[in-house]
Amino acid sequence: MNRFERMPPMPGEAQVEFRDGDFRVLRPGPFVRCAATGVAIPLDDLKYWDVDRNEAYASPQARLKALGVNVKL
């Protein structure tokens, strides 16, 4: 396998360590779950997370929901 060949997708949810400005994949997988909504978020689309809670969010509104702010999703 060379660097241009894609590896087959790993089954199941990825385990991720969230950091300031980036994240590190601890266990490969195609997605993580939103902590507020439970929706699967592809790692390529992951943009929102909380470093202190080590949680991923599908959107800014999902983050507010996790904080207990009443928002419509």
Summary of the structure (lengths in Angstrom):
residues: 73
radius of gyration: 13.7
end to end distance: 42.3
largest distance: 49.0
contacts: 160
relative contact order: 0.19
helix: 14%
strand: 34%
